[in-house]
Amino acid sequence: MINQATDNRFDKGRGAQFNPKNRFLKGEYVQEHIESIDDWEKEVRKTEYIYDDSKTLVNKVTSPDVGMMYSANPYQGCEHGCIYCYARNSHEYWGYSAGIDFESRIVVKKNAPALLKKFFENKNWEPAVISLSGNTDCYQPIERKMKITRKLLEICLEYRNPVGVLTKNALVLRDLDVIKELNKHNLIRVFTSITSLDEDLRRVLEPRTASYKSRLKVVETLSKNGIPTGIMNAPLIPGLNDMHMHDVLKAASEAGAKWAGYTVVRLNGAIGDIFKDWLYKAFPDRADKVWNQICACHEGKVNDSRWGNRIVGDGKFAELIKVQFHLYCKKYSLNQTEMSWNTNDFRRIRNNQLPLF
């Protein structure tokens, strides 16, 4: 592991620039004083996939301010490498770091489809929306090969259970055929995360995600096919992308989005150190300003754990963001209709032999 304090080089291919210590592990390995080794080359970390036989898939979401009741994540860790990702902390539960490990060591839940079938067959399950990508992106690069997300959508269609998708990857259009079938039964909503329209910013903020142009194309394609779709303009980072909100919401509306949401960046747990290290390396000219404005949105800290406040922030700057968001949504006819889901057609297949994928 490269020690944050001794390596000021910026890796443009990564979000996190180092591996902070896992809070659950007692020991750690670090390389110190690497500047004293003239021919030292920083290790190029290749993506490693860890195939896991998980015991459960669907999680009940108890947080009252995230807008979902249940989530299912076929992958843990995310190769997209978004520097601000709140899911980084969860990687520590697997014994890895929330830094470079999070975006280079991806846990693949290969038995996720079988687990979802088993979950739906439980007589106590009352049909409700299950959100894919509640933690990490279900359409990250490995999905192209594994097709686990596609199989989960097919199972939701089979059982007639509503499902929501949030992604930064245009790969979602691969599954347009299944999504269209789900939509015939009012069982699907697809949201695309669009944080800005500035490609230079995206390359350092979200280094291995689809371009913003591609994401708007996703919204446009879904809309043209009658799929209820929206965007998440999140997270808004004061001094980096908050000033892009107007253009993002305008472009999303023109592409056919019906809804939009936002959050103010929140740097909880290990993410605070990871983000700060990245910020001062990627934007040294305005790092102090950005960091202080983030603090201004969370009562002097970069993290506020209070329900409600933690999502949209607090204080004058956060209030300004809130007012602007609602103004632009009204101007561009976003969030004018409520989302409704079909939970009446759920059915159990009751197969004695659950297929293995």
VENNORVEN-V616330 format. One record per residue. N is the residue number from 1. RES is the residue in one small letter. PHI is phi in radians with two decimals (* if undefined). Layout:
N&RES&PHI + N&RES&PHI
//
This chain:
1&m&* + 2&i&-1.36 + 3&n&-1.32 + 4&q&-0.90 + 5&a&-1.28 + 6&t&-1.94 + 7&d&-2.36 + 8&n&-1.74 + 9&r&-1.23 + 10&f&-1.89 + 11&d&-1.61 + 12&k&-1.19 + 13&g&-1.52 + 14&r&-2.19 + 15&g&-1.47 + 16&a&-1.13 + 17&q&-1.80 + 18&f&-2.80 + 19&n&-1.84 + 20&p&-1.24 + 21&k&-1.12 + 22&n&-1.26 + 23&r&-1.12 + 24&f&-1.61 + 25&l&-1.84 + 26&k&-1.34 + 27&g&-1.88 + 28&e&-2.73 + 29&y&-1.92 + 30&v&-2.34 + 31&q&-1.92 + 32&e&-1.87 + 33&h&0.98 + 34&i&-1.21 + 35&e&-1.19 + 36&s&-1.43 + 37&i&-1.83 + 38&d&-1.05 + 39&d&-1.77 + 40&w&-1.20 + 41&e&-1.99 + 42&k&-1.14 + 43&e&-1.05 + 44&v&-1.56 + 45&r&-1.45 + 46&k&-1.51 + 47&t&-1.20 + 48&e&-2.00 + 49&y&-1.90 + 50&i&-1.92 + 51&y&-1.57 + 52&d&-2.11 + 53&d&-1.65 + 54&s&-1.28 + 55&k&-1.66 + 56&t&-2.40 + 57&l&-2.26 + 58&v&-1.50 + 59&n&-2.01 + 60&k&-1.39 + 61&v&-1.62 + 62&t&-1.64 + 63&s&-1.21 + 64&p&-1.38 + 65&d&-2.07 + 66&v&-1.85 + 67&g&1.31 + 68&m&-2.53 + 69&m&-1.77 + 70&y&-2.44 + 71&s&-2.35 + 72&a&-2.46 + 73&n&-2.20 + 74&p&-1.24 + 75&y&-2.30 + 76&q&-2.09 + 77&g&1.51 + 78&c&-2.60 + 79&e&-1.22 + 80&h&-1.04 + 81&g&1.29 + 82&c&-1.06 + 83&i&-1.15 + 84&y&-1.57 + 85&c&-1.00 + 86&y&-1.20 + 87&a&-1.30 + 88&r&-0.96 + 89&n&-1.06 + 90&s&-1.19 + 91&h&-1.18 + 92&e&-1.17 + 93&y&-1.17 + 94&w&-1.60 + 95&g&1.62 + 96&y&-1.93 + 97&s&-1.54 + 98&a&-1.37 + 99&g&-1.54 + 100&i&-1.07 + 101&d&-0.96 + 102&f&-0.99 + 103&e&-1.78 + 104&s&-2.21 + 105&r&-2.08 + 106&i&-1.81 + 107&v&-1.51 + 108&v&-1.88 + 109&k&-1.53 + 110&k&-1.16 + 111&n&-1.70 + 112&a&-0.99 + 113&p&-1.03 + 114&a&-1.10 + 115&l&-1.15 + 116&l&-1.18 + 117&k&-1.04 + 118&k&-1.07 + 119&f&-1.12 + 120&f&-1.17 + 121&e&-1.34 + 122&n&-1.13 + 123&k&-1.13 + 124&n&-1.53 + 125&w&-1.29 + 126&e&-1.76 + 127&p&-0.94 + 128&a&-2.68 + 129&v&-1.19 + 130&i&-1.88 + 131&s&-1.68 + 132&l&-1.52 + 133&s&1.35 + 134&g&-1.15 + 135&n&-2.12 + 136&t&-2.15 + 137&d&-1.20 + 138&c&-1.29 + 139&y&-1.99 + 140&q&-1.16 + 141&p&-0.87 + 142&i&-1.13 + 143&e&-1.10 + 144&r&-1.01 + 145&k&-1.52 + 146&m&-1.37 + 147&k&1.02 + 148&i&-1.21 + 149&t&-1.06 + 150&r&-1.02 + 151&k&-1.14 + 152&l&-1.13 + 153&l&-1.10 + 154&e&-1.11 + 155&i&-1.22 + 156&c&-1.06 + 157&l&-1.15 + 158&e&-1.04 + 159&y&-1.62 + 160&r&1.05 + 161&n&-1.85 + 162&p&-1.14 + 163&v&-2.52 + 164&g&-2.00 + 165&v&-2.25 + 166&l&-2.26 + 167&t&-2.64 + 168&k&-1.96 + 169&n&-2.03 + 170&a&-1.20 + 171&l&-1.04 + 172&v&-1.00 + 173&l&-1.21 + 174&r&-1.01 + 175&d&-1.73 + 176&l&-1.02 + 177&d&-1.08 + 178&v&-1.21 + 179&i&-1.08 + 180&k&-1.13 + 181&e&-1.17 + 182&l&-1.05 + 183&n&-1.16 + 184&k&-1.03 + 185&h&-1.89 + 186&n&0.97 + 187&l&-2.07 + 188&i&-2.47 + 189&r&-2.39 + 190&v&-2.10 + 191&f&-1.97 + 192&t&-1.96 + 193&s&-1.48 + 194&i&-2.28 + 195&t&-1.60 + 196&s&-2.95 + 197&l&-2.07 + 198&d&-1.57 + 199&e&-1.16 + 200&d&-1.09 + 201&l&-1.20 + 202&r&-1.01 + 203&r&-1.09 + 204&v&-1.78 + 205&l&-1.42 + 206&e&-2.37 + 207&p&-1.07 + 208&r&-2.17 + 209&t&-1.84 + 210&a&-1.16 + 211&s&-1.09 + 212&y&-1.11 + 213&k&-1.06 + 214&s&-1.14 + 215&r&-1.20 + 216&l&-1.15 + 217&k&-1.15 + 218&v&-1.06 + 219&v&-1.03 + 220&e&-1.10 + 221&t&-1.14 + 222&l&-1.08 + 223&s&-1.08 + 224&k&-1.13 + 225&n&-1.65 + 226&g&1.34 + 227&i&-1.47 + 228&p&-1.07 + 229&t&-2.46 + 230&g&-2.63 + 231&i&-2.34 + 232&m&-1.99 + 233&n&-1.59 + 234&a&-2.65 + 235&p&-1.49 + 236&l&-1.52 + 237&i&-1.98 + 238&p&-0.93 + 239&g&1.56 + 240&l&-2.04 + 241&n&-2.37 + 242&d&-1.10 + 243&m&-1.30 + 244&h&-1.65 + 245&m&-0.94 + 246&h&-0.99 + 247&d&-1.16 + 248&v&-1.14 + 249&l&-1.17 + 250&k&-1.11 + 251&a&-1.13 + 252&a&-1.12 + 253&s&-1.08 + 254&e&-1.14 + 255&a&-1.42 + 256&g&1.99 + 257&a&-1.17 + 258&k&-1.73 + 259&w&-2.33 + 260&a&-2.60 + 261&g&-2.42 + 262&y&-2.63 + 263&t&-2.43 + 264&v&-1.68 + 265&v&-0.96 + 266&r&-2.36 + 267&l&-1.88 + 268&n&-1.57 + 269&g&1.04 + 270&a&-1.19 + 271&i&-1.14 + 272&g&-1.00 + 273&d&-1.17 + 274&i&-1.11 + 275&f&-1.17 + 276&k&-1.11 + 277&d&-1.03 + 278&w&-1.10 + 279&l&-1.05 + 280&y&-1.30 + 281&k&-1.56 + 282&a&-1.44 + 283&f&-2.36 + 284&p&-1.06 + 285&d&-1.27 + 286&r&-2.28 + 287&a&-1.04 + 288&d&-1.04 + 289&k&-1.10 + 290&v&-1.08 + 291&w&-1.07 + 292&n&-1.18 + 293&q&-1.24 + 294&i&-1.08 + 295&c&-1.06 + 296&a&-1.13 + 297&c&-1.54 + 298&h&-2.38 + 299&e&0.95 + 300&g&1.53 + 301&k&-2.12 + 302&v&-1.68 + 303&n&-2.56 + 304&d&-2.30 + 305&s&-1.60 + 306&r&-1.22 + 307&w&-0.95 + 308&g&1.47 + 309&n&-1.07 + 310&r&-1.12 + 311&i&-1.47 + 312&v&-1.93 + 313&g&1.40 + 314&d&-2.53 + 315&g&1.69 + 316&k&-1.14 + 317&f&-1.17 + 318&a&-1.12 + 319&e&-1.16 + 320&l&-1.09 + 321&i&-1.05 + 322&k&-1.07 + 323&v&-1.09 + 324&q&-1.10 + 325&f&-1.03 + 326&h&-1.18 + 327&l&-1.12 + 328&y&-1.21 + 329&c&-1.11 + 330&k&-1.17 + 331&k&-1.10 + 332&y&-1.89 + 333&s&1.01 + 334&l&-1.72 + 335&n&1.08 + 336&q&-1.54 + 337&t&-2.21 + 338&e&-1.44 + 339&m&-1.43 + 340&s&-2.16 + 341&w&-2.22 + 342&n&-1.62 + 343&t&-1.97 + 344&n&-1.56 + 345&d&-1.77 + 346&f&-1.03 + 347&r&-2.52 + 348&r&-1.70 + 349&i&-1.49 + 350&r&0.95 + 351&n&-1.39 + 352&n&-1.27 + 353&q&-1.99 + 354&l&-1.35 + 355&p&-1.15 + 356&l&-1.70 + 357&f&-1.78
//
